[in-house]
C-alpha cells in the first residue's frame, strides 16, 4: 500500500469503531488485484445517526510476530469508479483471528443515498501474495444510507374558533300562569313610590306599577289572577324598566289576587294584590246630588205655572175693571 491518510480508527474482531485518528486510504483504482477473500457482510441499508456493522472473514496474518490489518474505505456510489476520488470514511485496525467486524456511524450531516465500501487485508509478511501484491482485496460492497427518522415533536392543537354567539334575544311565549314568588327572576323588583300602586287597590281604580330588572326592550305581558285575564302588554325601556298602567276590570271581586309580569325573553315576576270593595260614601254622594237638583227644578216649574195662570187671569178681566 502506498498512500496513507491523516485518519486512523480501530477495526477488530467483534469490536466497535472508536474515534478515527489515522488510516491507510486507497482509491477504487488501486483495487486492480483479483478478489481472493469472501464477500463482505452487512445490512443493505444504513441509517444516519445509527450504528452500522460491516463484517469480513479470512484476513489471516502470514508474519509470525504481527497480526494482519484490515483497511476499509467508504465512497459515494457516484465516486466508486473514479481513481482520483477521496473516501468519505476510512478505517483501519489489526485482525488477530481472521474475522472482523467494523461498526460505522454516519453523523447527521451525511447525505442519504448510495454508498460503496472497499476493504483490504494486509498479511504483514513484507512480501507479495499469490496475486503478486502484498495485500488481499474483498469484493466491493454496496449499501444505501437512509435519512434519520423524524422524531415527532409535541403536537400543538389547532386553535378552536368559538362558534358565533347569536345576540338575537330568545323569544318565549308568555303563559300568564302562576309560578309562585319563589320563581321570580333575580334582580327584578317592583318600585314603591307615591305615584305607584301598592299592595292594595279598590275596585274600579287605576293600577300603576313600575318594575326594574327586565331585559332591555323586553315585551312584558301582565296577567291578573285569581280568574286569569290579561290586562295589557308593555315594553321595557333600554334599562329594563317597564311601566304598567291599567284599570281593574269591572267585576273583579274583592279579595286576594296576584299580578304576573312575564317577559318574552324569560323574565318572570309575581306579586300579590288585595282588591277592596268600592267605598259606600261614593254612592251616598251621588244620591244626595240627585235630590238637591230635583227640588229646585220642581219649585221652578211650579212658579212658572203660577205665573202663567196670573197672566191669563189679567188678560180675561172686563174692560174698565180697576186693580185693587
Wavefront OBJ file of the C-alpha trace (Angstrom):
o trace
v 0.000 0.000 0.000
v 1.448 3.363 -0.984
v -0.850 6.169 0.289
v -1.616 6.935 3.919
v -4.318 9.417 5.074
v -4.342 11.528 8.212
v -7.067 9.432 9.943
v -6.928 6.061 11.666
v -9.632 4.062 13.523
v -9.932 0.724 15.274
v -11.267 -2.318 13.385
v -11.033 -5.593 15.295
v -12.819 -8.884 15.678
v -16.238 -8.065 17.156
v -15.022 -4.593 18.252
v -16.892 -1.387 17.512
v -15.069 1.543 15.955
v -13.595 4.187 18.205
v -12.562 7.765 17.344
v -10.827 7.954 13.954
v -7.151 9.030 14.096
v -5.180 7.623 11.118
v -5.874 5.201 8.256
v -4.425 3.957 5.010
v -6.562 5.123 2.094
v -6.829 3.938 -1.427
v -8.771 4.963 -4.475
v -11.024 2.425 -6.248
v -8.436 2.184 -8.988
v -5.989 0.673 -6.503
v -8.144 -2.452 -6.266
v -6.972 -3.903 -9.539
v -5.828 -7.167 -7.919
v -8.250 -10.123 -8.070
v -10.538 -10.574 -5.056
v -9.321 -13.620 -3.147
v -11.414 -13.098 0.001
v -15.101 -13.864 0.675
v -17.709 -11.138 0.202
v -18.310 -8.580 2.923
v -21.442 -8.933 5.045
v -23.737 -6.136 6.242
v -27.293 -4.762 6.056
v -28.370 -3.318 2.735
v -29.433 -0.077 4.441
v -27.691 2.144 6.973
v -29.448 4.959 8.822
v -27.958 8.339 9.639
v -27.327 8.650 13.371
v -27.468 4.872 13.950
v -24.613 2.347 14.086
v -23.951 0.152 11.045
v -21.879 -3.071 11.123
v -19.768 -4.389 8.220
v -18.036 -7.790 8.585
v -15.352 -9.788 6.771
v -13.562 -13.139 7.191
v -10.265 -14.947 6.451
v -7.929 -11.988 6.881
v -5.163 -14.140 8.402
v -1.618 -12.980 9.212
v 1.329 -14.605 7.472
v 4.028 -12.976 9.567
v 4.526 -14.720 12.961
v 5.053 -11.663 15.117
v 2.379 -9.321 13.724
v -1.407 -9.553 13.191
v -2.957 -8.829 9.852
v -4.504 -5.429 9.233
v -7.855 -4.524 7.625
v -8.418 -1.273 5.743
v -11.969 -0.073 4.950
v -12.806 2.926 2.741
v -16.329 4.174 2.010
v -17.128 6.169 -1.150
v -20.285 7.737 -2.505
v -21.631 5.479 -5.256
v -21.084 8.228 -7.825
v -17.328 8.255 -6.977
v -16.826 4.491 -6.754
v -15.152 4.228 -10.207
v -13.183 7.470 -10.014
v -9.497 6.743 -9.245
v -8.977 10.308 -8.029
v -11.928 10.346 -5.621
v -11.321 10.725 -1.906
v -13.108 8.355 0.509
v -15.803 9.795 2.720
v -14.815 7.450 5.551
v -11.568 5.484 6.156
v -10.985 2.868 8.856
v -8.105 0.555 9.770
v -7.254 -1.895 12.536
v -5.430 -5.116 13.412
v -7.041 -8.528 12.947
v -5.776 -11.436 15.041
v -8.362 -14.157 14.454
v -9.034 -13.611 10.752
v -12.650 -12.479 11.172
v -13.542 -8.882 11.884
v -16.489 -6.525 12.347
v -16.354 -2.796 11.816
v -19.030 -0.606 13.391
v -19.666 2.566 11.440
v -21.669 5.621 12.415
v -22.918 8.264 9.976
v -23.292 11.703 11.508
v -26.398 13.898 10.955
v -24.565 15.885 8.265
v -24.195 12.842 5.979
v -26.062 12.790 2.684
v -28.587 9.976 2.148
v -28.083 7.880 -0.990
v -25.966 5.039 -2.384
v -22.541 4.154 -0.939
v -19.801 1.575 -1.705
v -17.384 0.036 0.829
v -13.948 -1.304 -0.203
v -11.873 -3.469 2.189
v -8.272 -4.791 2.052
v -6.442 -7.328 4.184
v -2.687 -6.789 4.571
v -0.878 -10.005 5.599
v 2.147 -8.086 7.014
v 4.742 -10.551 5.756
v 6.649 -7.928 3.843
v 6.239 -9.857 0.599
v 3.708 -10.445 -2.138
v 0.628 -12.666 -2.126
v -0.286 -15.214 -4.743
v -1.759 -12.376 -6.778
v 1.558 -10.552 -6.882
v 0.600 -7.960 -4.248
v 1.260 -7.759 -0.505
v -2.474 -7.462 0.267
v -5.764 -9.206 -0.465
v -8.979 -7.454 -1.533
v -12.576 -8.078 -0.528
v -15.269 -7.691 -3.211
v -16.812 -4.188 -3.101
v -19.984 -3.893 -1.010
v -22.866 -1.533 -1.895
v -25.478 -0.241 0.556
v -27.942 2.625 0.903
v -27.783 5.360 3.518
v -31.236 6.464 4.682
v -32.181 9.698 6.415
v -32.609 9.699 10.168
v -36.165 9.044 11.276
v -38.049 12.188 12.195
v -38.943 12.374 15.856
v -42.372 13.901 16.137
v -42.450 16.958 18.334
v -45.233 17.972 20.622
v -48.476 18.370 18.784
v -49.928 21.831 19.069
v -53.675 21.650 18.751
v -55.262 23.908 16.221
v -56.840 26.948 17.801
v -60.530 26.465 18.313
v -62.644 29.172 16.824
v -65.610 29.752 19.104
v -68.968 29.490 17.495
v -70.573 32.856 16.816
v -72.879 33.967 19.570
v -76.386 34.748 18.456
v -77.212 38.099 20.018
v -80.851 37.863 18.973
v -82.981 37.543 22.159
v -84.774 34.240 22.543
v -88.495 34.843 22.331
v -90.644 32.979 24.830
v -94.428 32.979 24.550
v -95.788 34.131 27.937
v -98.311 31.746 29.505
v -99.581 34.001 32.290
v -99.565 31.046 34.677
v -98.785 31.425 38.361
v -95.384 30.019 39.298
v -95.122 31.360 42.819
v -92.971 34.246 44.008
v -90.080 31.830 44.520
v -89.829 31.686 40.705
v -89.226 35.441 40.412
v -86.215 36.261 38.253
v -83.184 37.518 40.153
v -82.819 41.279 40.107
v -86.451 42.091 39.281
v -88.164 44.443 41.746
v -91.407 46.394 41.995
v -90.748 50.087 42.693
v -92.679 51.625 45.594
v -93.307 55.370 45.160
v -96.079 57.825 45.800
v -97.170 57.530 42.162
v -97.328 53.739 42.067
v -99.962 51.391 43.409
v -99.023 49.445 46.483
v -100.253 46.032 47.541
v -103.909 47.180 47.819
v -106.381 48.863 45.467
v -110.151 49.468 45.389
v -112.482 48.036 42.749
v -112.564 50.069 39.546
v -109.416 52.080 40.336
v -106.342 52.601 38.153
v -103.294 50.437 38.854
v -99.796 51.820 38.207
v -96.718 49.595 38.595
v -93.066 50.323 37.787
v -90.729 47.313 37.708
v -86.971 47.138 37.128
v -84.662 44.269 36.172
v -86.230 43.137 32.893
v -84.181 42.733 29.712
v -83.817 45.842 27.555
v -86.787 46.206 25.199
v -88.387 43.070 26.602
v -92.135 42.801 25.990
v -93.938 42.160 29.271
v -97.426 40.642 29.471
v -99.400 41.350 32.660
v -101.980 38.823 33.855
v -104.417 39.344 36.756
v -105.378 36.345 38.877
v -107.397 34.699 40.557
v -109.628 34.482 37.452
v -106.805 34.816 34.875
v -107.233 37.709 32.483
v -104.616 39.655 30.538
v -104.724 43.355 31.361
v -102.040 44.536 28.896
v -98.625 44.107 27.239
v -95.863 46.655 27.856
v -92.293 47.163 26.602
v -89.321 47.719 28.895
v -87.006 50.633 28.121
v -83.286 50.379 27.325
v -82.514 49.987 31.041
v -85.011 47.160 31.547
v -87.583 49.294 33.374
v -91.221 48.672 32.490
v -94.156 50.920 33.467
v -97.551 49.227 33.733
v -100.846 51.158 33.883
v -104.355 49.683 33.704
v -107.785 49.911 35.367
v -109.021 46.989 37.387
v -111.511 45.158 35.144
v -115.173 45.504 36.017
v -116.439 42.645 38.081
v -113.100 41.974 39.759
v -114.192 40.583 43.149
v -112.814 41.942 46.359
v -110.190 39.743 47.926
v -106.680 38.422 47.391
v -105.332 38.439 43.836
v -101.970 38.105 42.074
v -100.325 40.017 39.279
v -97.978 38.122 36.931
v -95.423 40.092 34.885
v -93.936 37.781 32.244
v -91.375 38.890 29.645
v -90.909 37.348 26.215
v -87.173 36.844 26.985
v -87.921 34.656 30.004
v -88.049 37.217 32.832
v -90.744 36.455 35.425
v -92.139 38.386 38.384
v -95.187 37.798 40.571
v -96.636 39.857 43.393
v -99.903 39.846 45.389
v -102.642 42.477 45.128
v -105.518 42.910 47.538
v -108.695 44.304 45.911
v -111.091 46.087 48.254
v -114.780 46.904 47.684
v -115.670 50.367 46.379
v -116.451 52.910 49.194
v -120.231 53.229 50.123
v -119.788 57.002 50.653
v -119.345 57.395 46.933
v -122.901 56.027 46.288
v -124.437 58.285 49.017
v -122.908 61.402 47.490
v -124.337 60.549 44.101
v -127.926 60.049 45.530
v -127.845 63.298 47.508
v -126.710 65.275 44.489
v -129.710 63.985 42.510
v -132.260 65.037 45.185
v -130.844 68.550 45.581
v -131.189 69.151 41.846
v -134.762 67.795 41.667
v -136.163 70.173 44.314
v -135.181 73.486 42.667
v -136.412 72.218 39.340
v -139.803 71.281 40.854
v -140.138 74.617 42.588
v -139.170 76.461 39.472
v -141.724 74.564 37.467
v -144.470 75.455 39.963
v -143.567 79.120 39.844
v -143.699 79.090 36.095
v -147.128 77.522 36.156
v -148.390 80.057 38.726
v -147.014 82.938 36.741
v -148.693 81.722 33.566
v -152.039 81.470 35.396
v -151.801 85.033 36.714
v -151.024 86.368 33.254
v -154.028 84.577 31.822
v -156.314 85.996 34.541
v -155.177 89.543 33.830
v -155.947 89.163 30.183
v -159.517 87.990 30.904
v -160.579 90.876 33.152
v -163.520 93.032 31.834
v -162.810 96.419 30.376
v -162.970 99.234 32.896
v -162.083 96.999 35.818
v -159.644 98.542 38.264
v -156.817 96.931 40.137
v -157.344 96.620 43.827
l 1 2 3 4 5 6 7 8 9 10 11 12 13 14 15 16 17 18 19 20 21 22 23 24 25 26 27 28 29 30 31 32 33 34 35 36 37 38 39 40 41 42 43 44 45 46 47 48 49 50 51 52 53 54 55 56 57 58 59 60 61 62 63 64 65 66 67 68 69 70 71 72 73 74 75 76 77 78 79 80 81 82 83 84 85 86 87 88 89 90 91 92 93 94 95 96 97 98 99 100 101 102 103 104 105 106 107 108 109 110 111 112 113 114 115 116 117 118 119 120 121 122 123 124 125 126 127 128 129 130 131 132 133 134 135 136 137 138 139 140 141 142 143 144 145 146 147 148 149 150 151 152 153 154 155 156 157 158 159 160 161 162 163 164 165 166 167 168 169 170 171 172 173 174 175 176 177 178 179 180 181 182 183 184 185 186 187 188 189 190 191 192 193 194 195 196 197 198 199 200 201 202 203 204 205 206 207 208 209 210 211 212 213 214 215 216 217 218 219 220 221 222 223 224 225 226 227 228 229 230 231 232 233 234 235 236 237 238 239 240 241 242 243 244 245 246 247 248 249 250 251 252 253 254 255 256 257 258 259 260 261 262 263 264 265 266 267 268 269 270 271 272 273 274 275 276 277 278 279 280 281 282 283 284 285 286 287 288 289 290 291 292 293 294 295 296 297 298 299 300 301 302 303 304 305 306 307 308 309 310 311 312 313 314 315 316 317 318 319 320 321 322 323 324
